[in-house]
Amino acid sequence: MSAENTMRNRARTQKRDTETDSDSPHNIVDNQESQKPVADEGNSSDKTGLTASDKGKAEDANTDCLKGSFWLTRMLIIRYMGFIYFVAFLVSLHQNKQLVGRNGLLPANLHLSHIKSHTHSSSLWSLLSHAPTLLWLVDYNKDLDYWLDVIAWTGLAIAAFMIVTGSGNWPLLLFQWMLYHSLVNVGQRWFSFGWESQTLETGFLTVFLCPMLSLSPLPKATPPTKIVIFAYRWLIFRIMLGAGLIKIRGDKCWHDLTCMNYHYETQPVPNPLSYFLHQSPEFVHKFEVLSNHFVELIAPFFMLLTRKWCMVGGAIQIIFQVALIISGNLSFLNWLTILPSLACFDDASLAWLFSSSVRSKVIKIVTEQKSRQEKPSLSKMIRRIFNIGFGLLVAYLSIPVVLNLLSPRQAMNTSFDPLRLVNTYGAFGSVTKKRTEVIFQGTNSSDPSSPQAVWEEYEFKCKPGAIDRTPCLISPYHYRLDWLMWFAAFQNYQHNPWLVHLAAKFLVNDENTESLIAHNPFHGRPPPKYVRAEHYKYKYTQIGSEEARSGQWWKRKRKGSYLPAVSLDMLRSTIASMGWEMPKVSVTS
């Protein structure tokens, strides 16, 4: 018994010693360190016990539930549409008064008065059917410039809201669409290009992508409708297929694979990279044409197939548009064409673009909707009816568009309804082989025909002029005057009366018109006594040539006179016959 008691006492003593030692600060740290889990390299875990690879698998499993949903897609499209609107209204704010204002090159008030006189009706409905614009509601003869600014500033504000929030509703985006319609329908030649109709059609689709009234980016009660998603895909399908068909039905160079030999040099407004791309080897240009045919004639059909093929088709179109953006200044056209391609991607494929909190909210919404089966509310039923009606409207308006695509006499960039809801598209059906430019010049000589007359050149914002000036890089911004000058070079001034008006503005150093160009040689001096326009042929210099080493991008040769030398007095009768106000000499001249 005594031996047994002795062993028990020793055990108690050892236990007390151990407890005493473990309570010391040093041992507390040691014990805590010993209790930390040993990290296994490549298999670390957090408090949840999940390793990094487990987390990745869990996240993939979560995003899998987003396949076929378009909440994130809607947010992205609304933001992107806001960006397009912002650029479009910014261009309008900076240029509309000079182009279509009361004292612009083609005054919109005269255009509206002309429409009113030809409709033989003062009925608002009749006027709107001929030219849908909110300017019918104001005194456009007196306050045109003011309202042009109001429309542009309002459009910019709404566009900024769309970009920041990624949200919108029917009233807001319908009003935005009406604002841009109001400008396009008074823009005349300046707004006569395909991207204007494409902006309106894309903007109209975006109205119905949004909730009716909610301005929440993720309105639980209003999921994105797949009818509108398909309408976007139908739009990009028509845009690309139309562009491809117009090419193979048009210029022979699209068949013999030589169009890209000319395109970079003769496109409306080249950028610096265009110069280098033009001088690529022949086989590269042939590959570019073949790639173009694949992208525009074959790849569009991918977007009508299964999810994976649709995403492949959308990715091809986006990459193609980015390549076009890099290689030239084609306004915001290519940026705009990216937008309907985004509808080829669902939330699962776009989740990486959004924060984890936004992804979690969408996953929660999608999971809840899949887990419960509720009877549709009255508001949902109304929206469903609207969506079905919208789908039927697009289908009906697509009939003449499809017939046009199938026609051997295909027309490009054409609208078959006054609201431009569903349109035909196409670009570069024919490719210009030689570049010509209209160069305006002024002189203070009393005798413009004298060999001693010194002619000084006007320099435009972006179009080629001075042969040593670096080509501009402005996309998605757009200079409407420069763009139309490219077309004017193929015609004559009789087909472009605004050129005569431009000459008259130069003859008085008009400040508004001066803001449209890069350099007025008579700025701060008396205006020229005579102005003329010369016709030149332009070609790129060769890389490494003596001209290129001296800083020249272009070489040019005079073709002849485009507009003969004119004075302000010589233009008085023309200005009066067009109904334009006689330009007045700027007080700063």
C-alpha positions as CSV (number, residue, x, y, z in Angstrom):
1,M,0.0,0.0,0.0
2,S,2.8,2.4,0.9
3,A,4.5,1.8,-2.5
4,E,1.2,2.5,-4.3
5,N,0.6,5.7,-2.3
6,T,4.1,6.9,-3.1
7,M,3.5,6.5,-6.9
8,R,0.2,8.4,-6.6
9,N,1.9,11.3,-4.8
10,R,4.7,11.5,-7.5
11,A,2.0,11.6,-10.3
12,R,0.2,14.5,-8.5
13,T,3.5,16.4,-8.2
14,Q,4.3,16.0,-11.9
15,K,0.9,17.1,-12.9
16,R,1.2,20.3,-10.8
17,D,4.6,21.0,-12.2
18,T,3.3,20.6,-15.8
19,E,0.4,22.9,-15.2
20,T,2.6,25.5,-13.5
21,D,5.1,25.4,-16.4
22,S,2.3,25.7,-19.0
23,D,0.9,28.8,-17.4
24,S,4.2,30.7,-17.9
25,P,4.2,33.3,-20.7
26,H,6.9,31.5,-22.6
27,N,4.9,28.2,-22.6
28,I,1.6,29.9,-23.5
29,V,3.3,31.1,-26.7
30,D,4.8,27.8,-27.3
31,N,1.5,26.0,-26.8
32,Q,-0.3,28.5,-29.1
33,E,2.3,28.0,-31.8
34,S,2.1,24.2,-31.4
35,Q,-1.7,24.3,-31.9
36,K,-1.4,26.2,-35.2
37,P,-2.1,24.0,-38.2
38,V,0.9,23.2,-40.4
39,A,0.4,24.7,-43.8
40,D,0.7,22.3,-46.6
41,E,2.2,24.0,-49.7
42,G,-0.3,24.3,-52.5
43,N,-3.1,23.2,-50.1
44,S,-3.5,26.1,-47.7
45,S,-6.9,26.6,-46.0
46,D,-8.6,29.4,-44.2
47,K,-10.9,29.5,-41.2
48,T,-13.6,27.7,-43.2
49,G,-11.3,24.8,-43.8
50,L,-11.5,25.2,-47.6
51,T,-8.3,25.1,-49.6
52,A,-7.6,27.5,-52.5
53,S,-8.5,24.8,-55.0
54,D,-11.7,24.0,-53.1
55,K,-12.6,27.7,-53.2
56,G,-12.0,27.9,-57.0
57,K,-14.2,24.8,-57.5
58,A,-16.9,26.3,-55.3
59,E,-16.8,29.6,-57.1
60,D,-17.0,27.8,-60.5
61,A,-20.0,25.8,-59.2
62,N,-21.7,29.0,-58.1
63,T,-21.1,30.7,-61.4
64,D,-22.4,27.6,-63.2
65,C,-25.8,28.5,-62.0
66,L,-25.5,31.8,-64.0
67,K,-25.5,30.0,-67.3
68,G,-28.5,31.3,-69.3
69,S,-29.1,34.3,-67.0
70,F,-28.4,37.8,-68.2
71,W,-28.4,40.1,-65.2
72,L,-24.7,41.0,-65.5
73,T,-25.1,41.2,-69.3
74,R,-27.8,43.8,-68.9
75,M,-25.7,45.9,-66.6
76,L,-22.8,45.8,-69.0
77,I,-24.9,46.6,-72.1
78,I,-26.6,49.5,-70.3
79,R,-23.3,51.0,-69.3
80,Y,-21.9,50.5,-72.8
81,M,-24.9,52.1,-74.4
82,G,-24.4,55.0,-72.0
83,F,-20.8,55.3,-73.3
84,I,-22.0,55.3,-76.9
85,Y,-24.6,58.0,-76.1
86,F,-22.1,60.0,-74.2
87,V,-19.7,60.1,-77.2
88,A,-22.6,60.9,-79.7
89,F,-24.0,63.7,-77.6
90,L,-20.5,65.1,-76.9
91,V,-19.9,65.3,-80.6
92,S,-23.2,67.1,-81.0
93,L,-22.5,69.5,-78.2
94,H,-19.2,70.6,-79.8
95,Q,-20.3,70.7,-83.5
96,N,-24.0,71.0,-83.9
97,K,-24.4,74.8,-83.7
98,Q,-21.6,75.2,-86.3
99,L,-23.1,72.6,-88.6
100,V,-26.9,72.9,-88.2
101,G,-27.4,75.9,-86.0
102,R,-29.1,79.1,-87.2
103,N,-25.8,80.3,-88.7
104,G,-24.5,76.8,-89.4
105,L,-23.4,75.4,-92.7
106,L,-26.8,73.7,-93.2
107,P,-29.2,75.4,-90.8
108,A,-31.7,73.1,-89.3
109,N,-34.4,75.8,-89.0
110,L,-34.4,76.1,-92.8
111,H,-34.6,72.3,-93.1
112,L,-37.6,72.1,-90.8
113,S,-39.3,75.0,-92.5
114,H,-38.8,73.2,-95.8
115,I,-40.4,70.0,-94.5
116,K,-43.3,72.0,-93.1
117,S,-44.0,73.7,-96.4
118,H,-43.9,70.4,-98.3
119,T,-46.2,68.5,-95.9
120,H,-48.9,71.1,-96.5
121,S,-50.0,70.6,-92.9
122,S,-49.3,72.1,-89.6
123,S,-50.5,69.1,-87.7
124,L,-47.9,67.9,-85.2
125,W,-48.5,64.3,-86.0
126,S,-48.0,64.9,-89.7
127,L,-44.7,66.8,-89.0
128,L,-43.5,64.1,-86.6
129,S,-44.2,61.4,-89.2
130,H,-42.0,63.2,-91.7
131,A,-39.2,64.1,-89.3
132,P,-39.4,62.8,-85.7
133,T,-37.8,65.5,-83.6
134,L,-38.7,67.3,-80.4
135,L,-37.7,70.6,-82.1
136,W,-41.2,70.8,-83.6
137,L,-42.3,71.6,-80.1
138,V,-40.2,74.8,-79.7
139,D,-39.6,78.0,-81.7
140,Y,-36.8,76.6,-83.8
141,N,-36.6,79.7,-85.9
142,K,-35.7,81.8,-82.9
143,D,-34.2,79.5,-80.3
144,L,-32.6,76.7,-82.4
145,D,-29.1,77.0,-81.0
146,Y,-30.3,77.1,-77.4
147,W,-32.4,73.9,-77.9
148,L,-29.6,72.1,-79.7
149,D,-27.5,72.7,-76.6
150,V,-30.3,71.7,-74.2
151,I,-30.7,68.4,-76.1
152,A,-27.0,67.7,-76.1
153,W,-26.5,68.5,-72.4
154,T,-29.5,66.5,-71.4
155,G,-28.3,63.5,-73.4
156,L,-24.9,63.7,-71.8
157,A,-26.4,63.8,-68.3
158,I,-28.5,60.7,-68.9
159,A,-25.6,58.9,-70.6
160,A,-23.4,59.6,-67.6
161,F,-26.1,58.2,-65.3
162,M,-26.2,55.0,-67.3
163,I,-22.4,54.6,-67.2
164,V,-22.2,55.2,-63.5
165,T,-25.1,53.1,-62.3
166,G,-25.5,50.5,-65.0
167,S,-29.2,51.0,-64.8
168,G,-32.1,52.6,-66.6
169,N,-35.8,52.2,-67.1
170,W,-38.3,52.6,-70.0
171,P,-39.2,56.3,-69.6
172,L,-35.5,57.4,-69.1
173,L,-34.1,55.4,-72.0
174,L,-37.0,56.1,-74.3
175,F,-36.5,59.8,-73.6
176,Q,-32.8,59.4,-74.4
177,W,-33.7,57.7,-77.7
178,M,-36.0,60.5,-78.6
179,L,-33.3,63.1,-77.9
180,Y,-30.9,61.5,-80.3
181,H,-33.7,61.0,-82.8
182,S,-34.3,64.8,-82.6
183,L,-30.7,65.5,-83.7
184,V,-30.5,62.8,-86.3
185,N,-33.6,64.0,-88.1
186,V,-32.4,67.6,-88.4
187,G,-28.8,66.7,-89.1
188,Q,-29.2,66.4,-92.8
189,R,-25.9,65.4,-94.6
190,W,-23.9,65.5,-91.4
191,F,-26.0,62.7,-89.9
192,S,-26.6,60.7,-93.0
193,F,-24.4,57.7,-92.2
194,G,-25.2,54.2,-91.1
195,W,-24.0,54.4,-87.5
196,E,-26.8,57.0,-86.8
197,S,-29.5,54.5,-87.6
198,Q,-27.5,51.8,-85.8
199,T,-27.3,53.9,-82.7
200,L,-31.1,54.5,-82.8
201,E,-31.9,50.8,-83.3
202,T,-29.5,49.7,-80.6
203,G,-30.8,52.4,-78.3
204,F,-34.4,51.2,-78.9
205,L,-33.5,47.6,-78.0
206,T,-31.9,48.9,-74.8
207,V,-35.1,50.5,-73.8
208,F,-36.8,47.1,-73.6
209,L,-33.8,45.5,-71.9
210,C,-34.5,47.7,-68.9
211,P,-37.2,47.4,-66.2
212,M,-40.3,49.5,-66.8
213,L,-39.9,51.8,-63.8
214,S,-37.2,50.6,-61.4
215,L,-33.8,52.3,-61.6
216,S,-32.1,49.5,-59.6
217,P,-29.2,47.8,-61.4
218,L,-30.5,44.4,-60.1
219,P,-34.3,44.7,-59.9
220,K,-35.3,41.3,-58.6
221,A,-38.8,41.5,-60.0
222,T,-37.6,42.3,-63.5
223,P,-35.2,39.8,-65.0
224,P,-33.8,40.5,-68.4
225,T,-36.0,39.2,-71.2
226,K,-34.4,36.7,-73.6
227,I,-36.5,38.1,-76.4
228,V,-34.4,41.3,-76.3
229,I,-31.2,39.4,-75.9
230,F,-32.0,37.5,-79.1
231,A,-32.9,40.8,-80.8
232,Y,-29.4,42.1,-80.1
233,R,-28.0,38.9,-81.6
234,W,-30.2,39.3,-84.6
235,L,-28.9,42.9,-84.9
236,I,-25.2,41.9,-84.9
237,F,-26.1,39.1,-87.3
238,R,-27.7,41.5,-89.8
239,I,-24.9,44.1,-89.4
240,M,-22.1,41.6,-90.2
241,L,-23.9,39.5,-92.8
242,G,-25.1,42.7,-94.6
243,A,-21.5,44.0,-94.6
244,G,-20.2,40.8,-96.0
245,L,-22.9,40.4,-98.7
246,I,-22.5,44.0,-99.9
247,K,-18.8,43.3,-100.5
248,I,-19.1,40.2,-102.5
249,R,-21.8,41.8,-104.6
250,G,-19.8,45.0,-105.0
251,D,-16.3,45.8,-105.8
252,K,-14.3,43.2,-107.8
253,C,-11.3,43.7,-105.4
254,W,-13.2,41.7,-102.7
255,H,-13.1,38.8,-105.1
256,D,-9.5,39.0,-106.2
257,L,-8.4,39.8,-102.6
258,T,-6.8,43.1,-103.3
259,C,-9.1,45.6,-101.5
260,M,-6.9,45.9,-98.5
261,N,-4.1,47.0,-100.8
262,Y,-6.0,50.3,-101.0
263,H,-8.2,50.6,-97.9
264,Y,-5.7,51.9,-95.3
265,E,-4.6,54.7,-97.7
266,T,-8.0,55.7,-99.0
267,Q,-10.3,55.3,-96.0
268,P,-12.0,58.5,-94.9
269,V,-9.8,59.4,-91.9
270,P,-6.6,57.3,-91.5
271,N,-4.7,57.1,-88.2
272,P,-0.9,56.7,-87.7
273,L,-1.1,52.9,-87.7
274,S,-2.9,53.0,-91.1
275,Y,0.3,54.3,-92.7
276,F,2.3,51.2,-91.6
277,L,-0.5,48.7,-92.2
278,H,-0.8,49.9,-95.8
279,Q,2.8,48.9,-96.5
280,S,2.3,45.3,-95.3
281,P,3.3,42.6,-97.7
282,E,0.8,41.5,-100.4
283,F,0.1,38.1,-98.7
284,V,-0.9,39.9,-95.5
285,H,-3.4,42.0,-97.4
286,K,-4.9,38.9,-99.0
287,F,-5.1,37.2,-95.6
288,E,-6.9,40.3,-94.3
289,V,-9.5,40.1,-97.0
290,L,-10.0,36.3,-96.5
291,S,-10.4,37.0,-92.7
292,N,-12.9,39.7,-93.4
293,H,-15.0,37.3,-95.5
294,F,-14.9,34.7,-92.7
295,V,-15.9,37.2,-90.0
296,E,-18.7,38.7,-92.0
297,L,-20.1,35.8,-94.0
298,I,-19.6,32.7,-91.8
299,A,-19.0,33.7,-88.2
300,P,-22.4,35.5,-87.9
301,F,-24.2,32.2,-88.1
302,F,-22.3,31.0,-84.9
303,M,-24.3,33.5,-82.9
304,L,-27.6,31.7,-83.8
305,L,-26.3,28.4,-82.5
306,T,-25.8,26.9,-79.0
307,R,-24.3,28.8,-76.0
308,K,-20.7,27.9,-76.7
309,W,-20.9,28.6,-80.4
310,C,-22.7,31.9,-79.7
311,M,-19.9,33.0,-77.4
312,V,-17.3,32.1,-80.0
313,G,-19.2,34.1,-82.6
314,G,-19.5,37.1,-80.2
315,A,-15.8,36.9,-79.4
316,I,-14.9,36.9,-83.1
317,Q,-17.0,40.0,-83.7
318,I,-15.5,41.9,-80.8
319,I,-11.9,41.1,-81.8
320,F,-12.7,42.1,-85.4
321,Q,-14.2,45.4,-84.3
322,V,-11.2,46.1,-82.0
323,A,-8.9,45.5,-85.0
324,L,-10.9,48.0,-87.0
325,I,-10.7,50.6,-84.2
326,I,-6.9,50.2,-84.1
327,S,-6.5,50.6,-87.9
328,G,-8.6,53.7,-88.6
329,N,-10.8,56.5,-87.4
330,L,-14.3,55.2,-88.3
331,S,-16.2,57.4,-85.8
332,F,-17.9,55.4,-83.0
333,L,-19.2,52.8,-85.5
334,N,-17.0,49.9,-84.4
335,W,-17.4,50.7,-80.8
336,L,-21.1,50.7,-81.3
337,T,-21.0,47.3,-83.2
338,I,-19.3,45.7,-80.2
339,L,-22.5,46.4,-78.1
340,P,-24.9,43.8,-79.6
341,S,-22.0,41.3,-79.6
342,L,-22.1,41.5,-75.7
343,A,-25.5,39.8,-75.8
344,C,-23.8,36.6,-76.9
345,F,-22.4,36.2,-73.4
346,D,-24.4,35.2,-70.3
347,D,-23.7,36.0,-66.7
348,A,-21.5,32.9,-66.2
349,S,-19.1,34.1,-68.9
350,L,-19.1,37.7,-67.8
351,A,-18.9,37.2,-64.0
352,W,-15.1,37.9,-63.9
353,L,-15.8,41.5,-65.0
354,F,-17.8,42.2,-61.8
355,S,-16.9,42.5,-58.1
356,S,-17.6,39.5,-55.8
357,S,-20.4,41.4,-54.1
358,V,-22.2,42.0,-57.3
359,R,-21.7,38.4,-58.3
360,S,-23.0,37.2,-55.0
361,K,-26.2,39.3,-55.3
362,V,-26.8,37.9,-58.8
363,I,-26.2,34.3,-57.7
364,K,-28.6,34.8,-54.8
365,I,-31.3,36.3,-57.1
366,V,-30.9,33.4,-59.7
367,T,-30.9,30.7,-57.0
368,E,-34.0,32.1,-55.3
369,Q,-35.9,32.3,-58.6
370,K,-35.0,28.8,-59.5
371,S,-35.9,27.4,-56.1
372,R,-39.4,28.9,-55.9
373,Q,-42.3,28.7,-58.3
374,E,-44.6,31.7,-58.0
375,K,-47.7,32.6,-59.8
376,P,-46.9,35.5,-62.2
377,S,-48.1,38.8,-60.8
378,L,-50.1,41.3,-62.9
379,S,-47.0,43.5,-63.5
380,K,-45.1,40.4,-64.8
381,M,-47.9,39.5,-67.1
382,I,-48.1,43.0,-68.5
383,R,-44.3,43.0,-69.1
384,R,-44.5,39.6,-70.7
385,I,-47.2,40.9,-73.1
386,F,-45.0,43.9,-73.9
387,N,-42.0,41.6,-74.6
388,I,-44.0,39.3,-76.8
389,G,-45.4,42.4,-78.7
390,F,-41.9,43.8,-79.0
391,G,-40.6,40.5,-80.4
392,L,-43.4,40.4,-83.0
393,L,-42.7,44.0,-83.9
394,V,-39.0,43.3,-84.6
395,A,-40.0,40.2,-86.6
396,Y,-42.5,42.1,-88.7
397,L,-40.1,45.0,-89.4
398,S,-37.4,42.5,-90.3
399,I,-39.3,41.2,-93.3
400,P,-38.1,44.0,-95.7
401,V,-34.6,43.8,-94.2
402,V,-34.3,40.1,-94.9
403,L,-35.7,40.6,-98.4
404,N,-33.0,43.2,-98.9
405,L,-30.3,40.9,-97.7
406,L,-31.4,38.3,-100.2
407,S,-31.8,40.7,-103.1
408,P,-29.0,40.9,-105.7
409,R,-29.6,44.7,-105.6
410,Q,-29.0,44.9,-101.9
411,A,-29.1,48.5,-100.4
412,M,-26.9,49.3,-97.5
413,N,-27.6,51.6,-94.6
414,T,-31.3,51.9,-95.4
415,S,-34.3,52.4,-93.1
416,F,-37.7,51.1,-94.0
417,D,-39.6,52.9,-91.3
418,P,-39.4,56.5,-90.1
419,L,-38.3,55.6,-86.6
420,R,-35.4,53.5,-87.8
421,L,-36.3,50.6,-85.6
422,V,-34.9,47.8,-87.8
423,N,-32.5,48.8,-90.6
424,T,-30.1,47.4,-93.2
425,Y,-26.4,47.9,-92.8
426,G,-23.2,47.6,-94.8
427,A,-19.8,49.3,-95.3
428,F,-17.2,49.5,-98.0
429,G,-19.1,47.7,-100.7
430,S,-16.7,49.6,-103.0
431,V,-13.2,50.6,-102.1
432,T,-11.6,53.8,-103.4
433,K,-8.4,53.1,-105.2
434,K,-7.0,56.6,-105.2
435,R,-7.1,59.2,-102.5
436,T,-8.0,62.8,-103.4
437,E,-8.4,65.8,-101.1
438,V,-10.1,69.2,-101.3
439,I,-7.7,71.8,-100.0
440,F,-9.1,75.2,-99.1
441,Q,-6.8,78.2,-99.6
442,G,-7.2,82.0,-99.1
443,T,-5.3,85.1,-100.3
444,N,-5.3,88.8,-99.6
445,S,-4.2,89.6,-103.1
446,S,-6.4,91.9,-105.1
447,D,-5.9,89.8,-108.2
448,P,-6.4,86.1,-107.4
449,S,-5.2,85.1,-110.9
450,S,-1.9,86.8,-110.5
451,P,1.2,84.6,-110.2
452,Q,2.3,86.8,-107.4
453,A,-0.8,86.0,-105.3
454,V,0.2,84.2,-102.1
455,W,-2.3,81.4,-101.3
456,E,-2.4,80.1,-97.7
457,E,-3.9,76.8,-96.7
458,Y,-6.6,76.0,-94.2
459,E,-5.9,73.0,-92.1
460,F,-8.7,70.7,-90.9
461,K,-8.9,68.9,-87.6
462,C,-8.1,65.4,-88.9
463,K,-8.4,65.0,-92.7
464,P,-5.1,64.9,-94.6
465,G,-3.8,68.4,-95.5
466,A,-0.2,69.3,-94.8
467,I,2.0,66.4,-96.0
468,D,4.2,66.5,-92.9
469,R,1.3,66.4,-90.3
470,T,0.9,63.2,-88.4
471,P,-2.4,61.5,-89.0
472,C,-4.8,61.9,-86.1
473,L,-6.1,59.3,-83.6
474,I,-9.6,60.3,-82.5
475,S,-11.9,57.3,-82.4
476,P,-14.5,57.0,-80.9
477,Y,-14.8,60.8,-81.3
478,H,-15.8,62.1,-84.7
479,Y,-15.3,65.2,-86.8
480,R,-18.3,65.4,-89.1
481,L,-16.9,68.1,-91.4
482,D,-13.7,66.2,-92.0
483,W,-15.7,63.1,-92.8
484,L,-17.9,64.8,-95.3
485,M,-14.9,66.5,-97.0
486,W,-13.7,63.0,-97.9
487,F,-17.0,62.4,-99.8
488,A,-16.9,65.9,-101.4
489,A,-13.6,65.0,-103.0
490,F,-15.3,62.4,-105.2
491,Q,-17.9,64.9,-106.4
492,N,-18.0,68.6,-107.1
493,Y,-19.1,71.6,-105.2
494,Q,-22.4,71.8,-107.1
495,H,-23.4,68.6,-105.4
496,N,-22.3,70.0,-102.1
497,P,-23.6,73.5,-101.6
498,W,-22.5,73.6,-98.0
499,L,-18.9,73.9,-99.5
500,V,-19.9,77.3,-100.9
501,H,-21.2,78.3,-97.5
502,L,-18.0,77.1,-95.9
503,A,-16.0,79.3,-98.3
504,A,-18.2,82.3,-97.4
505,K,-17.5,81.6,-93.7
506,F,-13.8,81.6,-94.4
507,L,-14.1,84.9,-96.2
508,V,-15.3,86.6,-93.0
509,N,-13.1,84.6,-90.4
510,D,-16.3,83.2,-88.9
511,E,-15.5,82.2,-85.3
512,N,-17.9,79.3,-85.1
513,T,-16.7,77.8,-88.3
514,E,-13.1,78.4,-87.2
515,S,-13.8,76.0,-84.3
516,L,-14.4,73.2,-86.7
517,I,-10.9,73.4,-88.2
518,A,-7.3,73.1,-86.9
519,H,-5.8,76.2,-88.4
520,N,-7.1,79.4,-90.0
521,P,-4.1,81.1,-91.6
522,F,-5.9,84.5,-91.3
523,H,-6.7,84.2,-87.6
524,G,-6.1,87.5,-85.9
525,R,-5.6,89.2,-89.3
526,P,-8.0,90.7,-91.9
527,P,-10.0,87.9,-93.6
528,P,-9.0,86.8,-97.1
529,K,-10.3,88.7,-100.1
530,Y,-10.6,85.5,-102.0
531,V,-11.0,81.8,-101.2
532,R,-10.6,78.8,-103.5
533,A,-10.4,75.0,-103.2
534,E,-7.8,72.9,-105.0
535,H,-8.0,69.2,-105.8
536,Y,-5.0,67.1,-104.9
537,K,-4.1,63.4,-105.2
538,Y,-2.5,62.0,-102.1
539,K,-0.4,58.9,-101.5
540,Y,1.6,57.7,-98.5
541,T,5.3,58.0,-98.6
542,Q,7.3,54.8,-98.5
543,I,8.8,53.8,-95.2
544,G,12.5,54.5,-95.2
545,S,12.2,56.8,-98.2
546,E,13.8,60.2,-98.3
547,E,10.4,61.9,-97.9
548,A,9.6,59.8,-94.9
549,R,13.0,60.5,-93.3
550,S,12.3,64.2,-93.7
551,G,9.0,63.8,-91.7
552,Q,6.6,63.5,-94.6
553,W,3.6,61.1,-94.2
554,W,2.1,62.0,-97.6
555,K,3.2,63.1,-101.0
556,R,0.7,64.9,-103.2
557,K,0.1,66.1,-106.7
558,R,-2.3,68.8,-107.9
559,K,-5.2,67.5,-110.0
560,G,-6.8,70.8,-110.8
561,S,-9.2,73.4,-109.5
562,Y,-12.2,72.3,-107.4
563,L,-13.8,75.6,-106.5
564,P,-12.6,78.7,-108.4
565,A,-11.4,81.7,-106.5
566,V,-14.5,83.6,-105.0
567,S,-15.0,86.7,-103.0
568,L,-17.9,87.4,-100.6
569,D,-19.6,89.7,-103.2
570,M,-19.5,86.9,-105.8
571,L,-21.4,84.6,-103.4
572,R,-24.1,86.9,-102.3
573,S,-26.7,85.7,-104.9
574,T,-26.0,82.0,-104.0
575,I,-26.3,82.7,-100.3
576,A,-29.6,84.5,-100.8
577,S,-31.0,81.8,-103.0
578,M,-30.2,79.1,-100.4
579,G,-31.9,81.2,-97.7
580,W,-28.7,81.5,-95.6
581,E,-27.8,84.6,-93.6
582,M,-25.1,86.6,-95.1
583,P,-21.9,86.0,-93.1
584,K,-20.5,89.0,-91.2
585,V,-16.9,89.8,-90.6
586,S,-15.8,88.7,-87.1
587,V,-15.1,91.6,-84.8
588,T,-11.8,90.0,-83.8
589,S,-10.5,90.0,-87.4
